[in-house]
Every structure is written in C-alpha cells, then in structure tokens.
C-alpha cells in the first residue's frame, strides 16, 4: 500500500447500537394478509410464512383504500 493519503484515504469504522428495524409497506388490497398452503411446485404463497419465521413481530393495520403491512426484525448483539 502506498503512503499517498490522496490515493488511500484513512478508513473509519462505525458501529451502531441498532437492535431492531421496522419496515412498512402500503398495499391497495384492504383485506388482511392470509397464510397460504402452497404446493411444492407453487411459485407464490410463501411470503407471509417466511416473514413470520424471521420476524420478531409483524402485522397490519387498515388504511384509506388499502392497508399498511409491517415487520420488525431484531438484530442479534455482537459478541
């Protein structure tokens, strides 16, 4: 590595204390999300099953002309 600071600027590491994150999406369909039982060859119908398996919490709420669906994902602490 060259000693030229312009070619190689100093590197800084940032560590966050984030423990969870929440994602919300709006859906135009007003009905609540429903778990499906997809066949082995089905190309859809697994989304809610995957979200529920990984999420700390998930749910939905009614909105004007649709609904909001959300998921909360927890981040394990660093050792």
N, C-alpha and C positions, 0 to 999 in steps of 0.2 A: 504494500500500500504506500502510495506517495505521501510525502509530508505536505503537499499542497492543499491548504484548507479550502480553497475555492473548488477544487475538483472533488474533495471529500469533506463535506460539511460535518460538524460534530453531530453525533447521534444522541437523541434523548429518548429515554423510555418513560412512558406514562402508565401508571397503574390506577385503575378506577376501583372504587368500592361498590360497584353496582351489584345488587343482589337479585334483582328481578327486572324483567322488561314486560311491557304490555303493548300488544298490537291490537288495533281495532280496524275493522273494515265495514263499509256500508254495503248492504245487499238490497236490491229492489224488491225481492220476494218477501212479503210480510209474514209468512208462516215461519214457525220456529225451525231451526235445524233438526234433522231427524237422522238417527243412526240407521244405517242400511246393513243388509247382509249380502254383500256382493259374492257372486260365484267366483270360482278360481280363475276363470278367464275374463272376468269383467274388467273394463278399463277405467271404471269410476266407482264411486260409492265408498271409498276408504278414507276420505279426508277427515271426517269427524272422529273416526276411530283412531287415526294417527295423532290428531291434536289432543284428544283426551288422554292418550297413553303418555305423551310427553309433557303435557301442561300441568302446572301447579293448580291452575284454576282456569275455567273457560265458561262462557255463557253468551247470552244475547239479551237485547232489550229492544222493544218496539220503537220505531221512529216513523216520522211522517213519510208515507209512501214507501215503506220498507222496514228494515231493521239494522241494528248495529250488532256485529258479532265480535267477540273479543277473546283473547287468550293471554294468560300471564305465564311467563316462563321464568323459572328460577335458575340462577347461576350458582353452581356449587362454589364454596370458598376455595381459594388457592391454598395449597399446603405450604 
